[in-house]
Structure formats: C-alpha cells, structure tokens
C-alpha cells in the first residue's frame, strides 16, 4: 500500500475505518498492538533474507490534499528519498480534523495538517508540530454571487470550508477577527475539498467558499459569478501546512522520525529547485491541468518557510490567536506545541555534507 503512483484521493467518511484497517494490514501499528512500527523490539528492522536488501519500514501518513504544499511528499516518494531512509509510506487522504483524530487514536504515525492539530494541542493533546512547510494559508474567500462584495456582508450568511477545525476554518475565522467581524456571526458549512468546493461554488450552495489557488484558476476557466472577498495568504500568518506527530513517536521512534523528516526535507528542497520537474510529478499525482498546478506551485513557493520552521515570536502569536478563536483561557507554552530540533539537525547535516537535490 505504499504510494508511489497517482496521488491520494479523498475517502468518504464511511471508508475511513476500512482505510485504517488496510493501513494496519500494510504496516504494523506504531501505537496499539505492535508499537515497533515494523521494527523488532530492539529497534532493528526485520531481518532480510541473505543477499536481499532489508524490507522497507512502513509508516502511516495522512495527507489532507494533493496540492502543491504536499508535493514534497510525492517528490520524496518518486525520487526514492523515503526508500533511501528505509521507509515506505502508507497514505490515506484525510482533512485536518479527522486526520488529527486519527493521529490521537494511534491510527496514523504522522499527520500533515499541523494547523488543525494545533487546536487539539491547545487542549493538551500529546502531539507536537515537528516541521512547518508554510506559514501562509494558500486560500481566498470568494462569494458565490456578485451581490456579496466584502467580508462585512457575510455575518448571518454561510461560508463553505473543507472541514470543521481545519486550516480553512481557522484561517477564515482569523481574518474575520482581524477585520473586526465576529467569527461566530458566520455559519460555517463543511463541504469537503477539491471538486466539492468547486461544485459548491458553481451551485452557490453556500454564500461564500474558501478556495485554494488551483480552485480559483479552474473557476476562472469555467466562468464564475462571484468575486474575491479576502486573500488569506496576504492577511494571515499562521501555522499552516507541516508535519505533526505524537510525543510517543518522538520518544520511542526518534530515529524513524528523523528519517521521515529528512526524506521530506529533501523533497522540499527538490520542490524549490526544479519547478518543471515538480509540476510533472504533481500532475501525475493529482491529474490537474498545468495552469492550475503552476498557479498552486508559485503560490506555495511564496508561502514556504526558510527551513521548515517558524520563529518563536510567530509561534506565540499564532497560539494566542488560536486560543482566542477557540475560546480557550490561554495557550500552552509553545515548547509544549512545537519541537523543531530534528529539522534543525537535518538542515545542519545536509549543509555540512554539501547535499543538493539532483534530477
């Protein structure tokens, strides 16, 4: 079940249990049952037959989408970076809220909706952000009719988001708050991602929709009646896309976490170095036309953090805003929410070795 072919496709909620069972069948659990994650009790990979390479260790990863922000994982699979680290990814597509639930339940080893997971961390969930690919949400808010011309028109109206508690939800609430609009005055409707967002926009089933860059390109090609109400990447700086994992994973399988992150970072650096090759990989995984993927790529590149982490002051501001949006009394210290020590080690080691991505 390790992915090296086309990108993930969203699973209906009814199939989530099946996806989890399939993931468990493909790779041992890192939580309940065999906590070794495919390794022996002593931490070594299962023995290979004489003369054969050792088997790849399976890790279970939830991907929220197949957009440009997630392309480093596809690149790392296609270029063999995960295999070089002795890993094979078993992937399932889950939006942020369900992905965080799956992580907390031990059904996956790594989530990629770090922004959504932060809400759980505000409540003391034993998980941490270990890698931040971007600190700018790649979304716009678009009205579905020309009569709605500003965010100030949305109180009492409906706004389509991907899922409750995910980054589309939180980024929208943040921009409302920053504009002096009560976030609770808007009715949020979970409509899913990708094709579902486009369908909601075309059918005007909600008054406005949070759209990704590729969605906007496709809508413009089809013709749209609405207009942009907010550019979230320009107005909101927040924990957006990255990797989140459990405290248990960091304590018991730190070497595996480092190998997973090193392969992901290599994919990230390839993404930045080779646009055309990345666009080809994206198309193979998501099947979108070049114009949509290119716009998504360019936007993702602008939102990327320098070395997969955010400064402490941004972490603190983000946590404080999330606490307000979630009506929490206060945010926990950022040390309880973030651990960038592994990505810092990896970047230092890659620089010292002179590693550079190659085609």
C-alpha positions in Angstrom: 0.0 0.0 0.0 3.0 2.4 0.0 2.2 5.1 -2.5 4.5 5.7 -5.5 1.8 6.1 -8.2 -1.0 8.6 -8.5 -1.8 11.0 -5.7 -4.3 10.3 -2.9 -8.0 10.6 -3.4 -10.3 11.7 -0.7 -12.1 8.8 1.1 -15.7 9.1 2.2 -16.1 9.0 5.9 -17.7 5.6 5.7 -14.5 4.2 4.3 -12.2 5.7 7.0 -12.4 2.5 9.1 -11.6 0.4 6.1 -8.6 2.7 5.3 -7.3 2.3 8.8 -7.7 -1.5 8.6 -5.9 -1.5 5.3 -3.2 0.7 6.7 -2.8 -1.7 9.6 -2.6 -4.6 7.3 0.1 -3.0 5.2 2.2 -1.8 8.1 2.4 -2.7 11.8 0.9 -0.1 14.2 3.2 2.4 16.0 0.6 2.7 18.7 -1.7 -0.1 19.8 -0.6 -3.7 19.5 2.9 -3.8 18.0 4.3 -0.4 18.8 7.5 -1.0 16.9 6.2 0.4 13.6 7.6 -2.5 11.7 10.8 -2.9 13.7 11.7 -5.5 16.3 11.5 -4.9 20.0 15.2 -3.9 19.9 14.5 -1.2 17.3 16.1 -3.0 14.3 14.4 -3.6 11.1 13.1 -7.2 10.4 15.9 -9.4 9.2 16.2 -9.8 5.4 16.9 -13.0 3.6 20.6 -13.5 2.8 21.7 -11.4 -0.2 18.4 -9.4 -0.1 18.0 -5.7 0.9 16.2 -5.2 4.2 12.5 -4.7 3.9 11.2 -1.1 4.0 9.6 0.0 7.2 6.1 1.2 6.7 4.9 4.5 8.2 1.3 5.6 8.1 0.7 9.2 7.0 -2.5 11.2 6.5 -2.3 13.7 3.6 -5.0 16.4 3.6 -4.8 17.1 -0.1 -2.7 16.5 -3.3 -2.0 20.2 -3.8 1.4 21.9 -4.1 2.0 22.1 -0.4 2.0 18.3 -0.2 4.2 17.9 -3.3 7.4 17.4 -1.3 6.0 14.1 0.0 5.1 12.9 -3.6 8.6 14.0 -4.7 10.2 12.1 -1.9 8.3 9.0 -2.8 9.0 9.3 -6.6 12.7 10.2 -6.2 13.3 7.4 -3.7 14.2 9.6 -0.7 11.9 7.7 1.6 13.3 4.4 0.3 16.8 5.6 0.9 15.8 6.1 4.5 14.4 2.6 4.7 10.8 3.8 4.7 7.7 3.2 2.7 4.7 5.5 3.1 1.2 4.1 3.6 -1.0 7.1 2.9 -4.6 8.0 3.4 -6.4 11.2 2.4 -8.0 12.9 5.4 -8.9 16.6 6.1 -7.3 18.2 9.1 -9.9 17.5 11.8 -10.3 13.7 11.1 -6.5 13.5 10.5 -5.8 14.8 13.9 -8.4 12.4 15.4 -6.7 9.5 13.6 -3.3 10.6 15.0 -4.5 10.9 18.5 -6.1 7.4 18.2 -2.8 5.9 17.0 -4.2 5.0 13.6 -1.5 7.0 11.8 2.1 7.9 12.7 2.3 11.3 11.1 -0.3 13.9 10.1 0.3 16.8 7.7 -2.5 19.2 8.9 -0.4 20.8 11.6 -2.6 23.9 11.6 -5.6 21.8 12.5 -3.7 19.8 15.1 -2.8 23.0 16.9 -6.4 23.3 18.1 -6.0 19.9 19.8 -2.7 21.0 21.3 -4.4 23.9 23.0 -6.4 21.3 24.9 -3.3 19.5 26.0 -3.2 16.7 23.3 0.2 14.9 23.5 1.3 15.8 20.0 3.8 18.3 18.5 4.5 20.1 15.3 7.9 19.0 14.1 8.1 20.5 10.6 6.4 23.6 9.1 6.4 23.8 5.3 4.4 27.1 5.2 3.2 29.9 7.4 0.8 31.5 5.0 -2.5 29.8 4.2 -3.0 29.4 0.4 -6.6 30.3 0.3 -9.0 33.0 -0.8 -12.6 33.6 0.3 -14.9 34.0 -2.7 -18.5 34.9 -2.8 -20.8 32.8 -4.9 -22.8 35.8 -6.2 -21.9 39.3 -7.2 -24.2 40.7 -4.6 -21.8 39.9 -1.8 -18.9 42.3 -2.2 -17.0 42.2 1.1 -16.4 40.2 4.2 -18.7 42.6 6.0 -21.6 41.1 4.0 -21.0 37.6 5.5 -22.4 37.8 9.0 -25.6 35.7 9.0 -24.5 34.0 5.8 -23.0 30.6 5.1 -19.3 30.0 4.3 -18.1 26.7 2.8 -15.0 25.3 4.4 -13.3 21.9 3.9 -14.0 20.6 7.4 -14.6 21.9 10.9 -11.5 22.8 12.8 -9.1 22.5 9.8 -7.0 25.3 8.4 -9.7 26.6 6.0 -11.9 27.1 9.1 -9.3 28.7 11.3 -7.8 30.9 8.6 -11.3 32.3 7.8 -12.0 32.9 11.5 -8.7 34.7 11.9 -9.3 37.1 9.0 -12.8 37.9 10.3 -11.3 38.6 13.7 -8.6 40.8 12.2 -11.2 42.7 10.2 -13.3 43.4 13.3 -16.0 40.9 12.4 -17.3 38.4 15.0 -16.2 35.0 13.6 -19.2 33.4 15.4 -21.6 35.6 13.3 -20.9 33.4 10.2 -22.3 30.0 9.6 -19.6 27.5 8.6 -20.6 24.6 6.4 -18.2 21.6 5.8 -18.3 20.9 2.1 -15.1 18.9 1.5 -12.2 19.9 -0.7 -11.2 20.0 -4.4 -14.2 19.0 -6.6 -16.7 19.6 -3.7 -15.5 23.2 -3.3 -15.9 23.8 -7.0 -19.3 22.2 -7.0 -20.4 24.4 -4.1 -19.1 27.5 -5.8 -20.8 26.7 -9.1 -24.1 25.7 -7.5 -24.0 28.6 -5.0 -24.9 26.1 -2.3 -23.2 28.4 0.3 -22.9 32.2 0.2 -19.2 32.1 0.0 -16.4 29.4 -0.2 -12.8 29.2 1.0 -10.9 28.3 -2.2 -7.4 27.2 -2.9 -5.4 28.8 -5.7 -5.8 25.9 -8.1 -9.6 26.0 -7.4 -9.7 29.7 -8.4 -7.8 29.0 -11.7 -10.3 26.3 -12.6 -13.3 28.5 -11.7 -11.9 31.3 -13.9 -11.6 28.9 -16.7 -15.2 27.8 -16.2 -16.5 31.3 -15.6 -17.7 32.4 -12.2 -20.3 34.8 -10.9 -18.7 35.6 -7.6 -15.7 37.7 -6.5 -12.8 37.5 -4.1 -13.6 38.9 -0.7 -10.2 38.2 1.0 -6.8 37.0 0.1 -5.9 34.9 3.2 -2.2 34.4 2.3 -1.7 38.2 2.3 -3.6 38.9 5.5 -3.0 35.9 7.8 0.3 34.5 9.1 -0.3 31.2 10.9 0.8 27.7 11.4 -0.3 26.3 8.0 1.0 23.1 6.5 3.5 20.9 8.1 4.1 17.6 10.0 2.6 16.7 13.4 3.3 13.6 15.3 2.8 12.2 18.8 5.0 12.7 21.8 5.3 8.9 21.9 6.7 8.7 18.4 9.3 11.3 19.3 10.3 9.4 22.4 10.1 5.8 21.2 10.9 6.1 17.5 13.0 9.3 17.2 15.3 7.8 14.6 12.4 6.9 12.4 11.0 10.4 12.9 14.3 11.9 11.8 14.5 9.6 8.7 10.9 10.5 7.8 11.7 14.3 8.1 15.0 14.0 6.2 13.3 12.5 3.2 10.5 15.1 3.4 13.0 17.9 3.6 14.9 16.5 0.6 11.6 16.5 -1.3 11.1 20.1 -0.2 14.4 21.3 -1.5 13.8 19.5 -4.8 10.5 21.3 -5.0 12.2 24.6 -4.6 15.0 23.8 -7.1 13.1 22.2 -10.0 9.8 23.7 -10.9 9.2 21.9 -14.2 10.0 18.5 -12.8 7.8 19.2 -9.8 4.9 20.2 -12.0 5.2 16.9 -13.8 5.2 15.0 -10.5 2.2 17.0 -9.3 0.3 16.3 -12.5 1.0 12.5 -12.2 -0.4 12.6 -8.6 -3.4 14.9 -8.9 -4.3 14.9 -12.6 -4.9 18.7 -12.7 -4.1 20.8 -15.7 -0.8 22.6 -15.8 -2.3 26.1 -15.4 -3.9 25.1 -12.1 -0.8 23.3 -10.8 1.6 26.1 -11.9 -0.5 28.7 -10.1 -0.6 26.5 -7.0 3.2 25.9 -7.2 4.0 29.6 -7.4 1.7 30.4 -4.5 3.1 27.6 -2.4 6.7 28.7 -3.1 5.9 32.2 -1.8 4.4 30.8 1.4 7.2 28.4 2.3 9.2 29.0 5.5 13.0 29.2 5.1 14.0 25.9 6.8 10.7 24.2 7.7 10.2 26.0 11.0 8.7 29.2 12.3 10.3 31.8 14.6 9.3 31.7 18.3 7.5 35.0 18.1 5.3 33.7 15.3 4.6 30.6 17.2 3.5 32.6 20.2 1.3 35.0 18.2 -0.3 32.1 16.4 -1.0 30.2 19.6 -2.6 33.3 21.2 -4.9 33.9 18.2 -5.9 30.3 18.2 -6.7 30.4 21.9 -9.0 33.4 21.3 -10.7 31.8 18.3 -11.2 28.5 20.2 -12.3 30.4 23.4 -9.5 28.8 25.4 -8.5 30.5 28.6 -4.9 30.7 27.4 -2.5 29.0 25.1 0.1 26.5 26.5 3.7 27.4 26.2 5.0 27.0 22.7 7.6 24.4 23.9 4.6 22.1 24.5 3.4 22.6 21.0 6.5 22.7 18.8 9.7 20.7 18.5 11.9 21.7 15.6 15.0 20.1 16.9 15.1 17.3 14.3 14.6 19.6 11.3 17.3 21.9 12.6 19.7 18.9 13.0 18.8 17.8 9.5 19.4 21.1 7.8 22.7 21.5 9.6 23.8 18.0 8.5 22.7 18.5 4.9 24.6 21.7 4.7 27.7 20.2 6.2 27.6 17.3 3.7 27.0 19.6 0.8 23.9 17.7 -0.3 21.9 19.3 -3.1 18.9 17.9 -5.0 19.5 16.5 -8.4 17.2 15.4 -11.2 
